Amino acid sequence: MIILNESIVSPILLKVLEEQQIPVLEQGQWGETLTSEKLNIQKDTEFFKSMEMGQRILTNSENGITLLGHFRPNSNEYIWSKLLKD
């Protein structure tokens, strides 16, 4: 699972996400940038509900931590991410 910020996405990362069908949550103003039928793009509620099944979350930006705190403020992932960031 990965929270993607539009300003920091490499072609290699996109290729891996498509091939591995890793769940993606778009963060920011994507517009037409990430329109790919091959990506496993999920809605925020669906994405964060998957955390309950032991999925790990990656992000390519600090801004992903804010979303994590909004949807899962009591999760270990948010608590540790916030602690290590600060």
PDB file of N, CA, C and O in Angstrom:
ATOM      1  N   MET A   1       0.847  -1.163   0.000  1.00  0.00           N
ATOM      2  CA  MET A   1       0.000   0.000   0.000  1.00  0.00           C
ATOM      3  C   MET A   1       0.894   1.228   0.000  1.00  0.00           C
ATOM      4  O   MET A   1       1.912   1.275   0.690  1.00  0.00           O
ATOM      5  N   ILE A   2       0.495   2.222  -0.787  1.00  0.00           N
ATOM      6  CA  ILE A   2       1.305   3.439  -0.849  1.00  0.00           C
ATOM      7  C   ILE A   2       0.413   4.665  -1.007  1.00  0.00           C
ATOM      8  O   ILE A   2      -0.559   4.655  -1.763  1.00  0.00           O
ATOM      9  N   ILE A   3       0.762   5.712  -0.283  1.00  0.00           N
ATOM     10  CA  ILE A   3       0.128   7.016  -0.442  1.00  0.00           C
ATOM     11  C   ILE A   3       1.068   7.826  -1.320  1.00  0.00           C
ATOM     12  O   ILE A   3       2.207   8.091  -0.935  1.00  0.00           O
ATOM     13  N   LEU A   4       0.598   8.219  -2.494  1.00  0.00           N
ATOM     14  CA  LEU A   4       1.441   8.926  -3.456  1.00  0.00           C
ATOM     15  C   LEU A   4       1.146  10.410  -3.486  1.00  0.00           C
ATOM     16  O   LEU A   4      -0.005  10.827  -3.609  1.00  0.00           O
ATOM     17  N   ASN A   5       2.191  11.194  -3.374  1.00  0.00           N
ATOM     18  CA  ASN A   5       2.105  12.629  -3.586  1.00  0.00           C
ATOM     19  C   ASN A   5       2.518  12.892  -5.019  1.00  0.00           C
ATOM     20  O   ASN A   5       3.548  12.390  -5.471  1.00  0.00           O
ATOM     21  N   GLU A   6       1.733  13.666  -5.735  1.00  0.00           N
ATOM     22  CA  GLU A   6       1.936  13.845  -7.180  1.00  0.00           C
ATOM     23  C   GLU A   6       3.268  14.464  -7.565  1.00  0.00           C
ATOM     24  O   GLU A   6       3.722  14.272  -8.693  1.00  0.00           O
ATOM     25  N   SER A   7       3.895  15.186  -6.685  1.00  0.00           N
ATOM     26  CA  SER A   7       5.115  15.888  -7.067  1.00  0.00           C
ATOM     27  C   SER A   7       6.361  15.001  -7.072  1.00  0.00           C
ATOM     28  O   SER A   7       7.416  15.418  -7.551  1.00  0.00           O
ATOM     29  N   ILE A   8       6.246  13.788  -6.546  1.00  0.00           N
ATOM     30  CA  ILE A   8       7.434  12.946  -6.402  1.00  0.00           C
ATOM     31  C   ILE A   8       7.147  11.518  -6.880  1.00  0.00           C
ATOM     32  O   ILE A   8       7.244  10.576  -6.094  1.00  0.00           O
ATOM     33  N   VAL A   9       6.800  11.349  -8.145  1.00  0.00           N
ATOM     34  CA  VAL A   9       6.512  10.015  -8.664  1.00  0.00           C
ATOM     35  C   VAL A   9       7.399   9.748  -9.873  1.00  0.00           C
ATOM     36  O   VAL A   9       7.327  10.454 -10.880  1.00  0.00           O
ATOM     37  N   SER A  10       8.219   8.741  -9.764  1.00  0.00           N
ATOM     38  CA  SER A  10       9.112   8.400 -10.874  1.00  0.00           C
ATOM     39  C   SER A  10       8.435   7.371 -11.783  1.00  0.00           C
ATOM     40  O   SER A  10       7.541   6.645 -11.348  1.00  0.00           O
ATOM     41  N   PRO A  11       8.860   7.314 -13.032  1.00  0.00           N
ATOM     42  CA  PRO A  11       8.334   6.295 -13.953  1.00  0.00           C
ATOM     43  C   PRO A  11       8.602   4.873 -13.456  1.00  0.00           C
ATOM     44  O   PRO A  11       7.795   3.970 -13.680  1.00  0.00           O
ATOM     45  N   ILE A  12       9.729   4.680 -12.788  1.00  0.00           N
ATOM     46  CA  ILE A  12      10.059   3.348 -12.256  1.00  0.00           C
ATOM     47  C   ILE A  12       9.069   2.964 -11.162  1.00  0.00           C
ATOM     48  O   ILE A  12       8.591   1.830 -11.127  1.00  0.00           O
ATOM     49  N   LEU A  13       8.764   3.895 -10.279  1.00  0.00           N
ATOM     50  CA  LEU A  13       7.794   3.632  -9.222  1.00  0.00           C
ATOM     51  C   LEU A  13       6.437   3.283  -9.820  1.00  0.00           C
ATOM     52  O   LEU A  13       5.804   2.320  -9.388  1.00  0.00           O
ATOM     53  N   LEU A  14       5.984   4.041 -10.796  1.00  0.00           N
ATOM     54  CA  LEU A  14       4.695   3.755 -11.427  1.00  0.00           C
ATOM     55  C   LEU A  14       4.669   2.365 -12.057  1.00  0.00           C
ATOM     56  O   LEU A  14       3.672   1.649 -11.963  1.00  0.00           O
ATOM     57  N   LYS A  15       5.759   1.999 -12.691  1.00  0.00           N
ATOM     58  CA  LYS A  15       5.840   0.686 -13.335  1.00  0.00           C
ATOM     59  C   LYS A  15       5.716  -0.438 -12.300  1.00  0.00           C
ATOM     60  O   LYS A  15       4.984  -1.405 -12.514  1.00  0.00           O
ATOM     61  N   VAL A  16       6.429  -0.307 -11.189  1.00  0.00           N
ATOM     62  CA  VAL A  16       6.368  -1.318 -10.127  1.00  0.00           C
ATOM     63  C   VAL A  16       4.961  -1.392  -9.538  1.00  0.00           C
ATOM     64  O   VAL A  16       4.443  -2.483  -9.305  1.00  0.00           O
ATOM     65  N   LEU A  17       4.348  -0.246  -9.299  1.00  0.00           N
ATOM     66  CA  LEU A  17       2.992  -0.233  -8.743  1.00  0.00           C
ATOM     67  C   LEU A  17       2.000  -0.915  -9.677  1.00  0.00           C
ATOM     68  O   LEU A  17       1.112  -1.633  -9.220  1.00  0.00           O
ATOM     69  N   GLU A  18       2.143  -0.698 -10.969  1.00  0.00           N
ATOM     70  CA  GLU A  18       1.268  -1.346 -11.946  1.00  0.00           C
ATOM     71  C   GLU A  18       1.504  -2.848 -11.988  1.00  0.00           C
ATOM     72  O   GLU A  18       0.553  -3.629 -11.949  1.00  0.00           O
ATOM     73  N   GLU A  19       2.757  -3.255 -12.068  1.00  0.00           N
ATOM     74  CA  GLU A  19       3.083  -4.676 -12.185  1.00  0.00           C
ATOM     75  C   GLU A  19       2.698  -5.466 -10.938  1.00  0.00           C
ATOM     76  O   GLU A  19       2.201  -6.588 -11.042  1.00  0.00           O
ATOM     77  N   GLN A  20       2.925  -4.892  -9.772  1.00  0.00           N
ATOM     78  CA  GLN A  20       2.658  -5.583  -8.513  1.00  0.00           C
ATOM     79  C   GLN A  20       1.229  -5.378  -7.995  1.00  0.00           C
ATOM     80  O   GLN A  20       0.818  -6.006  -7.019  1.00  0.00           O
ATOM     81  N   GLN A  21       0.481  -4.494  -8.660  1.00  0.00           N
ATOM     82  CA  GLN A  21      -0.891  -4.164  -8.259  1.00  0.00           C
ATOM     83  C   GLN A  21      -0.977  -3.752  -6.783  1.00  0.00           C
ATOM     84  O   GLN A  21      -1.876  -4.167  -6.051  1.00  0.00           O
ATOM     85  N   ILE A  22      -0.028  -2.938  -6.383  1.00  0.00           N
ATOM     86  CA  ILE A  22       0.018  -2.409  -5.024  1.00  0.00           C
ATOM     87  C   ILE A  22      -1.093  -1.371  -4.879  1.00  0.00           C
ATOM     88  O   ILE A  22      -1.221  -0.492  -5.731  1.00  0.00           O
ATOM     89  N   PRO A  23      -1.904  -1.453  -3.812  1.00  0.00           N
ATOM     90  CA  PRO A  23      -2.961  -0.464  -3.600  1.00  0.00           C
ATOM     91  C   PRO A  23      -2.378   0.944  -3.487  1.00  0.00           C
ATOM     92  O   PRO A  23      -1.406   1.166  -2.766  1.00  0.00           O
ATOM     93  N   VAL A  24      -2.982   1.894  -4.210  1.00  0.00           N
ATOM     94  CA  VAL A  24      -2.501   3.270  -4.289  1.00  0.00           C
ATOM     95  C   VAL A  24      -3.589   4.222  -3.812  1.00  0.00           C
ATOM     96  O   VAL A  24      -4.749   4.105  -4.207  1.00  0.00           O
ATOM     97  N   LEU A  25      -3.202   5.165  -2.958  1.00  0.00           N
ATOM     98  CA  LEU A  25      -4.069   6.278  -2.591  1.00  0.00           C
ATOM     99  C   LEU A  25      -3.417   7.535  -3.124  1.00  0.00           C
ATOM    100  O   LEU A  25      -2.287   7.857  -2.757  1.00  0.00           O
ATOM    101  N   GLU A  26      -4.119   8.246  -3.987  1.00  0.00           N
ATOM    102  CA  GLU A  26      -3.590   9.481  -4.564  1.00  0.00           C
ATOM    103  C   GLU A  26      -3.749  10.604  -3.557  1.00  0.00           C
ATOM    104  O   GLU A  26      -4.813  10.771  -2.960  1.00  0.00           O
ATOM    105  N   GLN A  27      -2.694  11.367  -3.372  1.00  0.00           N
ATOM    106  CA  GLN A  27      -2.722  12.480  -2.441  1.00  0.00           C
ATOM    107  C   GLN A  27      -2.274  13.724  -3.176  1.00  0.00           C
ATOM    108  O   GLN A  27      -1.180  13.749  -3.741  1.00  0.00           O
ATOM    109  N   GLY A  28      -3.096  14.754  -3.181  1.00  0.00           N
ATOM    110  CA  GLY A  28      -2.754  15.986  -3.881  1.00  0.00           C
ATOM    111  C   GLY A  28      -3.664  16.206  -5.076  1.00  0.00           C
ATOM    112  O   GLY A  28      -4.715  15.576  -5.194  1.00  0.00           O
ATOM    113  N   GLN A  29      -3.259  17.091  -5.948  1.00  0.00           N
ATOM    114  CA  GLN A  29      -4.046  17.455  -7.124  1.00  0.00           C
ATOM    115  C   GLN A  29      -3.525  16.722  -8.355  1.00  0.00           C
ATOM    116  O   GLN A  29      -2.701  17.268  -9.089  1.00  0.00           O
ATOM    117  N   TRP A  30      -3.979  15.521  -8.591  1.00  0.00           N
ATOM    118  CA  TRP A  30      -3.453  14.707  -9.667  1.00  0.00           C
ATOM    119  C   TRP A  30      -3.917  15.130 -11.051  1.00  0.00           C
ATOM    120  O   TRP A  30      -3.129  15.124 -11.997  1.00  0.00           O
ATOM    121  N   GLY A  31      -5.171  15.492 -11.179  1.00  0.00           N
ATOM    122  CA  GLY A  31      -5.699  15.805 -12.502  1.00  0.00           C
ATOM    123  C   GLY A  31      -5.580  14.601 -13.413  1.00  0.00           C
ATOM    124  O   GLY A  31      -6.074  13.523 -13.081  1.00  0.00           O
ATOM    125  N   GLU A  32      -4.935  14.764 -14.551  1.00  0.00           N
ATOM    126  CA  GLU A  32      -4.764  13.666 -15.506  1.00  0.00           C
ATOM    127  C   GLU A  32      -3.433  12.940 -15.326  1.00  0.00           C
ATOM    128  O   GLU A  32      -3.146  11.997 -16.064  1.00  0.00           O
ATOM    129  N   THR A  33      -2.641  13.347 -14.390  1.00  0.00           N
ATOM    130  CA  THR A  33      -1.282  12.831 -14.247  1.00  0.00           C
ATOM    131  C   THR A  33      -1.235  11.323 -14.012  1.00  0.00           C
ATOM    132  O   THR A  33      -0.425  10.631 -14.630  1.00  0.00           O
ATOM    133  N   LEU A  34      -2.076  10.811 -13.142  1.00  0.00           N
ATOM    134  CA  LEU A  34      -1.984   9.411 -12.730  1.00  0.00           C
ATOM    135  C   LEU A  34      -3.155   8.597 -13.251  1.00  0.00           C
ATOM    136  O   LEU A  34      -3.541   7.608 -12.629  1.00  0.00           O
ATOM    137  N   THR A  35      -3.716   8.985 -14.359  1.00  0.00           N
ATOM    138  CA  THR A  35      -4.832   8.249 -14.916  1.00  0.00           C
ATOM    139  C   THR A  35      -4.294   7.028 -15.650  1.00  0.00           C
ATOM    140  O   THR A  35      -3.844   7.120 -16.792  1.00  0.00           O
ATOM    141  N   SER A  36      -4.348   5.905 -14.988  1.00  0.00           N
ATOM    142  CA  SER A  36      -3.900   4.647 -15.570  1.00  0.00           C
ATOM    143  C   SER A  36      -4.826   3.544 -15.103  1.00  0.00           C
ATOM    144  O   SER A  36      -5.018   3.349 -13.902  1.00  0.00           O
ATOM    145  N   GLU A  37      -5.385   2.840 -16.031  1.00  0.00           N
ATOM    146  CA  GLU A  37      -6.279   1.742 -15.674  1.00  0.00           C
ATOM    147  C   GLU A  37      -5.515   0.574 -15.063  1.00  0.00           C
ATOM    148  O   GLU A  37      -6.117  -0.317 -14.464  1.00  0.00           O
ATOM    149  N   LYS A  38      -4.207   0.573 -15.209  1.00  0.00           N
ATOM    150  CA  LYS A  38      -3.385  -0.513 -14.688  1.00  0.00           C
ATOM    151  C   LYS A  38      -3.084  -0.351 -13.203  1.00  0.00           C
ATOM    152  O   LYS A  38      -2.733  -1.326 -12.538  1.00  0.00           O
ATOM    153  N   LEU A  39      -3.215   0.872 -12.669  1.00  0.00           N
ATOM    154  CA  LEU A  39      -2.935   1.099 -11.248  1.00  0.00           C
ATOM    155  C   LEU A  39      -4.109   0.642 -10.397  1.00  0.00           C
ATOM    156  O   LEU A  39      -5.266   0.718 -10.813  1.00  0.00           O
ATOM    157  N   ASN A  40      -3.794   0.173  -9.213  1.00  0.00           N
ATOM    158  CA  ASN A  40      -4.800  -0.276  -8.259  1.00  0.00           C
ATOM    159  C   ASN A  40      -5.157   0.889  -7.331  1.00  0.00           C
ATOM    160  O   ASN A  40      -4.843   0.868  -6.141  1.00  0.00           O
ATOM    161  N   ILE A  41      -5.823   1.913  -7.902  1.00  0.00           N
ATOM    162  CA  ILE A  41      -6.176   3.114  -7.143  1.00  0.00           C
ATOM    163  C   ILE A  41      -7.411   2.825  -6.293  1.00  0.00           C
ATOM    164  O   ILE A  41      -8.406   2.289  -6.783  1.00  0.00           O
ATOM    165  N   GLN A  42      -7.333   3.190  -5.010  1.00  0.00           N
ATOM    166  CA  GLN A  42      -8.428   2.944  -4.083  1.00  0.00           C
ATOM    167  C   GLN A  42      -8.924   4.244  -3.479  1.00  0.00           C
ATOM    168  O   GLN A  42      -8.190   5.229  -3.399  1.00  0.00           O
ATOM    169  N   LYS A  43     -10.166   4.235  -3.060  1.00  0.00           N
ATOM    170  CA  LYS A  43     -10.744   5.351  -2.310  1.00  0.00           C
ATOM    171  C   LYS A  43     -10.133   5.353  -0.910  1.00  0.00           C
ATOM    172  O   LYS A  43      -9.682   4.317  -0.423  1.00  0.00           O
ATOM    173  N   ASP A  44     -10.121   6.527  -0.265  1.00  0.00           N
ATOM    174  CA  ASP A  44      -9.462   6.632   1.040  1.00  0.00           C
ATOM    175  C   ASP A  44     -10.045   5.686   2.086  1.00  0.00           C
ATOM    176  O   ASP A  44      -9.286   5.076   2.841  1.00  0.00           O
ATOM    177  N   THR A  45     -11.366   5.546   2.154  1.00  0.00           N
ATOM    178  CA  THR A  45     -11.949   4.659   3.168  1.00  0.00           C
ATOM    179  C   THR A  45     -11.563   3.203   2.933  1.00  0.00           C
ATOM    180  O   THR A  45     -11.257   2.479   3.881  1.00  0.00           O
ATOM    181  N   GLU A  46     -11.576   2.776   1.685  1.00  0.00           N
ATOM    182  CA  GLU A  46     -11.185   1.413   1.331  1.00  0.00           C
ATOM    183  C   GLU A  46      -9.698   1.189   1.639  1.00  0.00           C
ATOM    184  O   GLU A  46      -9.311   0.153   2.180  1.00  0.00           O
ATOM    185  N   PHE A  47      -8.890   2.168   1.288  1.00  0.00           N
ATOM    186  CA  PHE A  47      -7.449   2.085   1.484  1.00  0.00           C
ATOM    187  C   PHE A  47      -7.104   1.916   2.960  1.00  0.00           C
ATOM    188  O   PHE A  47      -6.352   1.011   3.324  1.00  0.00           O
ATOM    189  N   PHE A  48      -7.646   2.778   3.802  1.00  0.00           N
ATOM    190  CA  PHE A  48      -7.283   2.728   5.219  1.00  0.00           C
ATOM    191  C   PHE A  48      -7.945   1.568   5.945  1.00  0.00           C
ATOM    192  O   PHE A  48      -7.436   1.117   6.972  1.00  0.00           O
ATOM    193  N   LYS A  49      -9.060   1.078   5.441  1.00  0.00           N
ATOM    194  CA  LYS A  49      -9.672  -0.113   6.036  1.00  0.00           C
ATOM    195  C   LYS A  49      -8.755  -1.320   5.859  1.00  0.00           C
ATOM    196  O   LYS A  49      -8.736  -2.211   6.708  1.00  0.00           O
ATOM    197  N   SER A  50      -8.003  -1.357   4.778  1.00  0.00           N
ATOM    198  CA  SER A  50      -7.065  -2.457   4.523  1.00  0.00           C
ATOM    199  C   SER A  50      -5.973  -2.533   5.587  1.00  0.00           C
ATOM    200  O   SER A  50      -5.369  -3.589   5.777  1.00  0.00           O
ATOM    201  N   MET A  51      -5.717  -1.434   6.275  1.00  0.00           N
ATOM    202  CA  MET A  51      -4.719  -1.448   7.348  1.00  0.00           C
ATOM    203  C   MET A  51      -5.099  -2.430   8.435  1.00  0.00           C
ATOM    204  O   MET A  51      -4.228  -2.990   9.101  1.00  0.00           O
ATOM    205  N   GLU A  52      -6.401  -2.647   8.623  1.00  0.00           N
ATOM    206  CA  GLU A  52      -6.865  -3.556   9.662  1.00  0.00           C
ATOM    207  C   GLU A  52      -6.468  -4.992   9.369  1.00  0.00           C
ATOM    208  O   GLU A  52      -6.487  -5.840  10.262  1.00  0.00           O
ATOM    209  N   MET A  53      -6.110  -5.269   8.124  1.00  0.00           N
ATOM    210  CA  MET A  53      -5.729  -6.622   7.732  1.00  0.00           C
ATOM    211  C   MET A  53      -4.212  -6.802   7.746  1.00  0.00           C
ATOM    212  O   MET A  53      -3.694  -7.731   7.125  1.00  0.00           O
ATOM    213  N   GLY A  54      -3.505  -5.932   8.441  1.00  0.00           N
ATOM    214  CA  GLY A  54      -2.063  -6.072   8.604  1.00  0.00           C
ATOM    215  C   GLY A  54      -1.233  -5.583   7.436  1.00  0.00           C
ATOM    216  O   GLY A  54      -0.057  -5.931   7.332  1.00  0.00           O
ATOM    217  N   GLN A  55      -1.815  -4.782   6.550  1.00  0.00           N
ATOM    218  CA  GLN A  55      -1.072  -4.241   5.421  1.00  0.00           C
ATOM    219  C   GLN A  55      -0.121  -3.153   5.899  1.00  0.00           C
ATOM    220  O   GLN A  55      -0.442  -2.401   6.819  1.00  0.00           O
ATOM    221  N   ARG A  56       1.026  -3.073   5.284  1.00  0.00           N
ATOM    222  CA  ARG A  56       1.981  -2.009   5.574  1.00  0.00           C
ATOM    223  C   ARG A  56       1.735  -0.842   4.633  1.00  0.00           C
ATOM    224  O   ARG A  56       1.269  -1.027   3.509  1.00  0.00           O
ATOM    225  N   ILE A  57       2.051   0.364   5.098  1.00  0.00           N
ATOM    226  CA  ILE A  57       1.826   1.561   4.286  1.00  0.00           C
ATOM    227  C   ILE A  57       3.145   2.257   4.017  1.00  0.00           C
ATOM    228  O   ILE A  57       3.952   2.463   4.923  1.00  0.00           O
ATOM    229  N   LEU A  58       3.354   2.617   2.762  1.00  0.00           N
ATOM    230  CA  LEU A  58       4.487   3.430   2.341  1.00  0.00           C
ATOM    231  C   LEU A  58       3.945   4.775   1.879  1.00  0.00           C
ATOM    232  O   LEU A  58       2.768   4.895   1.540  1.00  0.00           O
ATOM    233  N   THR A  59       4.799   5.773   1.868  1.00  0.00           N
ATOM    234  CA  THR A  59       4.432   7.061   1.301  1.00  0.00           C
ATOM    235  C   THR A  59       5.685   7.679   0.690  1.00  0.00           C
ATOM    236  O   THR A  59       6.798   7.438   1.157  1.00  0.00           O
ATOM    237  N   ASN A  60       5.495   8.469  -0.345  1.00  0.00           N
ATOM    238  CA  ASN A  60       6.647   9.113  -0.965  1.00  0.00           C
ATOM    239  C   ASN A  60       6.743  10.578  -0.552  1.00  0.00           C
ATOM    240  O   ASN A  60       7.445  11.364  -1.189  1.00  0.00           O
ATOM    241  N   SER A  61       6.032  10.944   0.523  1.00  0.00           N
ATOM    242  CA  SER A  61       6.040  12.323   0.992  1.00  0.00           C
ATOM    243  C   SER A  61       5.597  12.379   2.448  1.00  0.00           C
ATOM    244  O   SER A  61       4.834  11.531   2.910  1.00  0.00           O
ATOM    245  N   GLU A  62       6.085  13.387   3.164  1.00  0.00           N
ATOM    246  CA  GLU A  62       5.622  13.601   4.546  1.00  0.00           C
ATOM    247  C   GLU A  62       4.128  13.862   4.610  1.00  0.00           C
ATOM    248  O   GLU A  62       3.495  13.581   5.627  1.00  0.00           O
ATOM    249  N   ASN A  63       3.561  14.391   3.549  1.00  0.00           N
ATOM    250  CA  ASN A  63       2.137  14.720   3.546  1.00  0.00           C
ATOM    251  C   ASN A  63       1.258  13.488   3.744  1.00  0.00           C
ATOM    252  O   ASN A  63       0.122  13.607   4.203  1.00  0.00           O
ATOM    253  N   GLY A  64       1.765  12.324   3.409  1.00  0.00           N
ATOM    254  CA  GLY A  64       1.015  11.092   3.625  1.00  0.00           C
ATOM    255  C   GLY A  64       0.768  10.829   5.100  1.00  0.00           C
ATOM    256  O   GLY A  64      -0.225  10.197   5.460  1.00  0.00           O
ATOM    257  N   ILE A  65       1.655  11.304   5.949  1.00  0.00           N
ATOM    258  CA  ILE A  65       1.495  11.125   7.391  1.00  0.00           C
ATOM    259  C   ILE A  65       0.254  11.875   7.883  1.00  0.00           C
ATOM    260  O   ILE A  65      -0.443  11.402   8.781  1.00  0.00           O
ATOM    261  N   THR A  66      -0.017  13.029   7.303  1.00  0.00           N
ATOM    262  CA  THR A  66      -1.210  13.794   7.671  1.00  0.00           C
ATOM    263  C   THR A  66      -2.473  12.999   7.366  1.00  0.00           C
ATOM    264  O   THR A  66      -3.385  12.942   8.191  1.00  0.00           O
ATOM    265  N   LEU A  67      -2.534  12.388   6.193  1.00  0.00           N
ATOM    266  CA  LEU A  67      -3.698  11.561   5.838  1.00  0.00           C
ATOM    267  C   LEU A  67      -3.829  10.374   6.776  1.00  0.00           C
ATOM    268  O   LEU A  67      -4.929  10.037   7.214  1.00  0.00           O
ATOM    269  N   LEU A  68      -2.717   9.750   7.080  1.00  0.00           N
ATOM    270  CA  LEU A  68      -2.722   8.629   8.000  1.00  0.00           C
ATOM    271  C   LEU A  68      -3.278   9.051   9.361  1.00  0.00           C
ATOM    272  O   LEU A  68      -4.062   8.321   9.968  1.00  0.00           O
ATOM    273  N   GLY A  69      -2.874  10.224   9.836  1.00  0.00           N
ATOM    274  CA  GLY A  69      -3.369  10.739  11.110  1.00  0.00           C
ATOM    275  C   GLY A  69      -4.847  11.068  11.081  1.00  0.00           C
ATOM    276  O   GLY A  69      -5.535  10.940  12.093  1.00  0.00           O
ATOM    277  N   HIS A  70      -5.337  11.488   9.933  1.00  0.00           N
ATOM    278  CA  HIS A  70      -6.763  11.815   9.802  1.00  0.00           C
ATOM    279  C   HIS A  70      -7.628  10.555   9.844  1.00  0.00           C
ATOM    280  O   HIS A  70      -8.660  10.529  10.514  1.00  0.00           O
ATOM    281  N   PHE A  71      -7.209   9.527   9.136  1.00  0.00           N
ATOM    282  CA  PHE A  71      -8.023   8.323   9.028  1.00  0.00           C
ATOM    283  C   PHE A  71      -7.723   7.269  10.085  1.00  0.00           C
ATOM    284  O   PHE A  71      -8.613   6.509  10.465  1.00  0.00           O
ATOM    285  N   ARG A  72      -6.480   7.211  10.568  1.00  0.00           N
ATOM    286  CA  ARG A  72      -6.082   6.195  11.544  1.00  0.00           C
ATOM    287  C   ARG A  72      -5.189   6.792  12.619  1.00  0.00           C
ATOM    288  O   ARG A  72      -4.034   6.390  12.752  1.00  0.00           O
ATOM    289  N   PRO A  73      -5.715   7.762  13.402  1.00  0.00           N
ATOM    290  CA  PRO A  73      -4.860   8.479  14.366  1.00  0.00           C
ATOM    291  C   PRO A  73      -4.310   7.605  15.494  1.00  0.00           C
ATOM    292  O   PRO A  73      -3.300   7.961  16.102  1.00  0.00           O
ATOM    293  N   ASN A  74      -4.941   6.487  15.783  1.00  0.00           N
ATOM    294  CA  ASN A  74      -4.479   5.632  16.874  1.00  0.00           C
ATOM    295  C   ASN A  74      -3.654   4.446  16.394  1.00  0.00           C
ATOM    296  O   ASN A  74      -3.279   3.584  17.189  1.00  0.00           O
ATOM    297  N   SER A  75      -3.372   4.401  15.104  1.00  0.00           N
ATOM    298  CA  SER A  75      -2.616   3.264  14.575  1.00  0.00           C
ATOM    299  C   SER A  75      -1.139   3.384  14.948  1.00  0.00           C
ATOM    300  O   SER A  75      -0.607   4.485  15.095  1.00  0.00           O
ATOM    301  N   ASN A  76      -0.500   2.249  15.094  1.00  0.00           N
ATOM    302  CA  ASN A  76       0.940   2.234  15.371  1.00  0.00           C
ATOM    303  C   ASN A  76       1.714   2.893  14.242  1.00  0.00           C
ATOM    304  O   ASN A  76       2.719   3.564  14.478  1.00  0.00           O
ATOM    305  N   GLU A  77       1.239   2.699  13.004  1.00  0.00           N
ATOM    306  CA  GLU A  77       1.920   3.292  11.855  1.00  0.00           C
ATOM    307  C   GLU A  77       1.954   4.810  11.956  1.00  0.00           C
ATOM    308  O   GLU A  77       2.979   5.432  11.677  1.00  0.00           O
ATOM    309  N   TYR A  78       0.840   5.403  12.354  1.00  0.00           N
ATOM    310  CA  TYR A  78       0.796   6.865  12.483  1.00  0.00           C
ATOM    311  C   TYR A  78       1.645   7.331  13.663  1.00  0.00           C
ATOM    312  O   TYR A  78       2.421   8.279  13.540  1.00  0.00           O
ATOM    313  N   ILE A  79       1.497   6.676  14.782  1.00  0.00           N
ATOM    314  CA  ILE A  79       2.225   7.080  15.986  1.00  0.00           C
ATOM    315  C   ILE A  79       3.739   7.029  15.744  1.00  0.00           C
ATOM    316  O   ILE A  79       4.450   7.977  16.078  1.00  0.00           O
ATOM    317  N   TRP A  80       4.230   5.936  15.169  1.00  0.00           N
ATOM    318  CA  TRP A  80       5.664   5.814  14.909  1.00  0.00           C
ATOM    319  C   TRP A  80       6.133   6.760  13.817  1.00  0.00           C
ATOM    320  O   TRP A  80       7.210   7.345  13.924  1.00  0.00           O
ATOM    321  N   SER A  81       5.337   6.917  12.770  1.00  0.00           N
ATOM    322  CA  SER A  81       5.723   7.838  11.692  1.00  0.00           C
ATOM    323  C   SER A  81       5.850   9.253  12.212  1.00  0.00           C
ATOM    324  O   SER A  81       6.808   9.953  11.885  1.00  0.00           O
ATOM    325  N   LYS A  82       4.896   9.680  13.018  1.00  0.00           N
ATOM    326  CA  LYS A  82       4.910  11.016  13.582  1.00  0.00           C
ATOM    327  C   LYS A  82       6.107  11.194  14.512  1.00  0.00           C
ATOM    328  O   LYS A  82       6.789  12.218  14.472  1.00  0.00           O
ATOM    329  N   LEU A  83       6.352  10.199  15.339  1.00  0.00           N
ATOM    330  CA  LEU A  83       7.461  10.255  16.273  1.00  0.00           C
ATOM    331  C   LEU A  83       8.799  10.357  15.525  1.00  0.00           C
ATOM    332  O   LEU A  83       9.637  11.191  15.868  1.00  0.00           O
ATOM    333  N   LEU A  84       8.998   9.523  14.518  1.00  0.00           N
ATOM    334  CA  LEU A  84      10.262   9.539  13.785  1.00  0.00           C
ATOM    335  C   LEU A  84      10.420  10.778  12.942  1.00  0.00           C
ATOM    336  O   LEU A  84      11.538  11.262  12.769  1.00  0.00           O
ATOM    337  N   LYS A  85       9.318  11.315  12.405  1.00  0.00           N
ATOM    338  CA  LYS A  85       9.375  12.528  11.607  1.00  0.00           C
ATOM    339  C   LYS A  85       9.798  13.721  12.470  1.00  0.00           C
ATOM    340  O   LYS A  85      10.629  14.534  12.067  1.00  0.00           O
ATOM    341  N   ASP A  86       9.208  13.805  13.663  1.00  0.00           N
ATOM    342  CA  ASP A  86       9.493  14.939  14.557  1.00  0.00           C
ATOM    343  C   ASP A  86      10.790  14.732  15.303  1.00  0.00           C
ATOM    344  O   ASP A  86      11.187  15.583  16.098  1.00  0.00           O
TER     345      ASP A  86
END
